[in-house]
Amino acid sequence: MDALIIEGGQRLSGRIAIEGAKNAALPACVAALLTDEPIILRRVPQLRDVSTILYTLGALGKRVVRNEGSVVISGDGPLSGEANPYSVRKMRASFLVLGPLLARLGRARVPLPGGCAIGARPVDLHLRGLETLGARIDEHDGVVDVSADRLRGARIELAFPSVGATEQLVMTATLAEGVTEIANAAVEPEVLDLVKLLRAMGAEIAVEGRTIRVATSRLHAAEHTLIPDRMEAGTMLLAAAIARGEATADDVDPDDLGPLSDALRRVGVDVQEDGRSVTVSASGPLRGTTIETAPHPGFPTDLHPPFAALLTVASGTSRVAETVFESRFTYVDPLRAMGAQIAVDGRTATINGVDRLRARTIEAPDIRAGAALVLAALAADGTTTLGGLEHIDRGYERLTEKLQLLGAKIERQST
């Protein structure tokens, strides 16, 4: 098994080019199920999760050609309506194939999803929305069977602005008869990027606040370049901040990083925006603050763990309230082992800042908690050994090399 060997205490400095967004790449790949014509995606990150979704599409009958940052997905014979259990149970985003398969074939069978253990994240909103469009649903033995003689547009009001449910229903609605209105929809940048792709494919979609209206469409070939990964950008900027350095994330949308930038300024980090770049500098003292995760435009839940790592070395008391995923606190025990003072009560973590963290041998429990532990190791006294890299590899492309470019003493070794 591989592990990261990280020597803490190195000041980071430099510029980093940000990859395309993983959370935009996955639904964009799935959208190719809606047509037999080729969909060309550019700036696709080379991540384990992207490989998993492409494997899923290949097993369903699509032809997938990948060339570094570009992917072409096209028809290659008839589609299968049954998703591969291995890939769906390996990664939750694979469940997104359910609606597009139903819309194309009138039926689909997809296992209930797996992925990071950060909470229940039930698929009820996906299934209720599909039922509203006319689907019949039979859930049994860990599998969901859906069928429909005809899908018809309808008004769907989501109980929570779920990103996954919004993406599922928007894709499905493009092939449903009439007009579908999704109220209380998620409007994360990655959702709007999917909408942009679907429009390029010929879909008629209007977004007004948290309402998305979709008219039945004939979809066709399209090319699309993914938005930058705001989670990768945020993690790299936080790495520079916790290492008391200065770094620039290039080719990003500063507006998408706005909630993080605001929180960093409250902590005492200088943040400058210049066109498509964001620069942070952390030369002064860090002070505690309070954040609460929320659907966009709130503070993103995926940046909660790495931001909490920064707060462990900020003076005073900080609080982090998690409103999206109830089990987001998997980073707490490893950080405590490194000397962090964190108490969790329900969905709120109280963090009392310490002067220094201590190096330890620890394990990444999921993608974003793994990023938090990398950041903690950068600030710790001594050399940390971090395992569980299969999780980190799902969300960060060439993380070791990028941190090395900033001056981190970090190596990947087989143990």
N, C-alpha and C positions, 0 to 999 in steps of 0.2 A: 504494500500500500504506500502511496505517496504522502508526504507531509511537507508543510512549509516550515522552514527554519528561519526565524525572524529575530534579528538582533535589534533591540529597542534603542531609543535615544538618538536616532539620526534625524537631523533636520531635513525636511523635504523641500525641493524647489524645482520648478520647471514647468513645461507645458505638456498637456496630454490631449491627443485626438480621441474624441468619443465615438464609440461604435454606434451602429443602428440599434434601436430599442428592441430588446428581447420581447417585451410585453406587447409590442406592435407586430413583431415578426410572426408570432404564433398564430393570432387570428388572421393575419394576412395570408399565411400559407393555407389555412383552412378555407378561406374564401375562394380558393381555386377550385374547390369542389362544386361550386355553383355553375360552372361552365366547362365544356370540353375544350374550349379554345385556350391558347397558352396565356398564362399569367407570368409576367417577368417582374421579379422583385430584386431591388438593389439595396446595397448597404445592409445586407443580412448578416448578423453576427454569427460567428462560428462557435456555437455553444452546444452543449450536450442536449439542452431542451429543444433547440431548433432541429438537431439531428433526430430526436425522438419524434417530433411532429412530422418531419419529412418521411421518416420510416412508416409512420402511421398512414400517410397519404399514399405511399407506394403500395402498402399492403391492401389498400382500398381500391387499387387499380389505376392510380394516377402515374404518369411518367414524370420523374423528378430528375433534373439535371442541375448539378450544383458546381459552380466554378468560383471558388473563393467567396467574395461577397455578393455574388449574384446567384439567383435561383430561378429556374424556369420550370413551371408546373403545368402540364398539359394532359389532354386525354390520351389514354393508351388502352382502349377497349372498354368494355362495360365496367361500371362501378359496382363494387360490393357494398351491401348494406350493413355488413357486420364488422365492427371495428376490432382491431387486434387487442385482446385483453392485456397483454404485456405492456404495451405502450400507454394505454389509457390509465392503467393502475399505477404506472410509473410517474405520470405527469398529469395533473389536473386539467391543464389546458386542452388535452386531447379530447376531453368531453365535448368540446365545441363542435366536433364533427356531427353530433346528433342531429341538429336542426338542418344544416345543409343537405345531409343525406336524406332526411325525411322529405325535404322540399324537392329534391331531384328524383327520388325513387318511390316516394309514398310510404316508405318503411325504413326502419333502421334498428339495429341492435347494438348497444354500446354499454360496456361495463361501467359501474359507478366508479368515479375517478379516485386517483391517489395523488401523491405529491408531498409537499412539505407538511409536516405535522404542526401547523400553526393554528389549528382550530377546526371546528366542524365544517365550516364553509359548505352548507348543504346546497344541493342543486334544486331545491324546491322551486325557486324563482324561475329557473330554466323550464322546468316541467309544467308549472302552472301557466307560464306564458305560451308554451307550445299548445297546451290544451285549449287556451283561449283562441288560438288560431285554427283549431279544429282537429288536433291530434288526439288519438287514443293512446293511453299510456298504461303499460303493464310492467310493474317493477317487481322483480322476484330474483332470489338467489344472487344478489349483487349485480344484476343486469337490468337495464332499462330497454324494453321493447316499445317502440312507437310506430304508429301507422296512421294514415289519413287517406281518405278517398280524394279529398281536395282541401287545401289550406285556403282560408279566407281571411282577409284583413280584418282587424278588430282593434279596439282600444285596450291596451294592457297597462295597468298601473302597478309598478314595482313597489313592494313594501320597503325596499332599500335600494339605493342606486348601485346595484351590483355591476361591476365591470363585465364579468363573465356572462351573466344573464343578458345584459344589454347587447353584447357582441353576438351572442347566440341568436337572439330574437331579431336583431337588425338584419343579419345575414339571411335568416329564414324568411323574413318578411319580404325580401326582394323578389321571391318567387311565389308569394301568396297572392291570391286574387284580390284586387281592390287596394285599399289604403289601410295601413297599420299605423297606429299612434301609440308610442311607448312613452308613458308619463313617468316622471321621477327616474329618468334614465341616468346612467353614469355618463359623464362628459369628460373623462380623463383624456389627456392628449393622445393616448394610444387608441382610445375609442374613436376619437375624431380622425385619427390617421386611417383607421379601418373604413370609416365613412368616405374619406377621400379616395381610397382605393376602389370602393364599391361604386362611387360616382364615375370613376374612370372606366369601370366595367360597364357603365350604362345605367346604373341604378338612379332612381329619382328619390333623393333623400333631403329632407329639410330639418335643420336643428335650430330650435328656438328655446333658449334656456335649458331646462332639463326635459324638454319634450322633443322626441325624434319621430318624424313622420316619414313613412316609407311607402312608395307606390310600387305596384307590381311592375317588373321590368324584364326586358330580355337582355341578359348579360352576355358579354363578349370579351375578347382578348384585351389586355391592358398591361401597361408598364407602370411601376410605382417605386419610388425611393422612400425608404422608411425614415421616420423622424429619429433624431438622436436619442440615446438612452439616458433619460434624466436620472435614473437610479444609479447607473454607472458614474455619470458626471458628479452626482451628489456624493457618492462614496469616495471618489478621488479627491474632491474638495474637502471633505471631512477628514480624509487621511492627512492632507497637508495641515489642516487646522490642529489635529490632535498631536502632530509631530512638530508643532510650533514653527511652521514654515510658510512658504508662499507658493501657490500653484495656480495655473490657468487651465481651464477646460475649454477647448476650442470646438467650434462647429456645434454649438448648442443653442437652444432657445432660452434666453434669460427669463422670459415670462414663465416658462414651465418650471423653472427652478425658484420662482418667487417665494413660495412658502419656506423653503430651506434657507434662502438668502436672508429673509426677515429673521428667522430663528438664529442664524449665525451672528447677525448683527447684535441681537440681544445678548448673546453670549460674550461679545467683545471681539469678534472676528471682523476685520475689515473686508467688505465685499464690493468689488467694482465690476460694472458691466460695460462692455465695449462691443457693440454690434452683436456678433455671434460668439462672443467669448465671455466667460465669467472668471474673475480672479479673486482668490481669497488670500489674506495675509493675517497671520496670528502671532504677532510679535509681543503683544501686551498680555496682561492677565486675563484669564477666562473666568466668567462668573456664571452661576447657575441660572436656569430659566425654567419656564413651564411650556410644554407643548402638548397638543392633543391632536391625534390623527383624525382624519376625516376624508370623505370622498372629495375629489377635486372640485374646487380649488383650495381645499384644505391641505394640511401637512400630510404627505403621502405615507401610508403605513409601511411601505417597503424601505423607507429611510429612517423609520423609528429605531431599529436596533443599532445601526452605525451612529446615529445621533446620540443615542443613550451612551455609547462608548465614549464619545467626546465629553458628555456631562459627568462621567466618573472622575475626570481630572479638572473639573471646573469648580471654583470655590463656592461654598454655600450649599444650599439645598435646591435640588431640581425635582420636578415632577413630570412624568410622561404618562399621559392617559391614552389608552388604546381603544378606539371605538369601532374598529373594523374587524380585526381578527382577535378572538378572545385568548388565544394561546400564543401570542406573539413574543412571550417573555422567555423563550428557550435560551437566550443568551445570558440570563441572570446568573445561574449557577457557575458557569465557567468564568464569568467576570468576577464573581465573589471569590473564586479560587485565586484570582490574580490580585486580590486585595481591594476590589471595589466594594463600596458600602451601598447596597441596594436592598430595599424592602418592597415586596409586592403585596398589594391588597386589592383583590378583585382584578380590575383592568387598569390599575394605576400603579406605577413604580415610583417610589421616592428614592432619590439618589443623593447621598451626601458626598460631596467631592473629596478626593484624597490627593495628597501631593504627588504620589507616584504609584503606579501599578507594578506588580512583580511578575516576572516571567514564569510560565508554567508549561507543562505538557497538557494540552486541552484538545477537544474534539468539536468540530463544527456540526451543530445539530440540524441546520437548514441553510438555505442560501443567504438570507440577510443576516441571520445570527452569525454565520461564518464570516461575513464581511465585518461585522462588529468586532469579532475576535481578532481579525487581522489588524484592525485599527488599534485595538487595545495593545496588541503586541508591539506595534510601532512606538507606543509611548511607554512601554514597560522597561524596568531595569532588568538587564540580562537577556538571555536568548530563549525565546518561546518556540516550542514544537507544536504545530497545529495540524491535526489530522482531519478526516472527514472531507477531503477535498472534492469528493464526488458531488457534494452539495454546492460548493463554491463554483465549480466548473459549469454548473447549470446556468449560472447567472452572470459570470464575468469572464470576458475573453482576454487572455494573456495578462491576467492581473499581476502575476509575478514580474513580467517584463516591464509593465508600465510603472509599477512602483520602483523598480530598479532604475528606470529612467529619471525618476524624481529624486533618486539618491538613497532609497531604502536599502538596507542590508538584508535581503530576503532571497532565499533559494528554495527550489523545489527538489526534494530528494526522495528516493525510494527507501522505505524503512522495512 
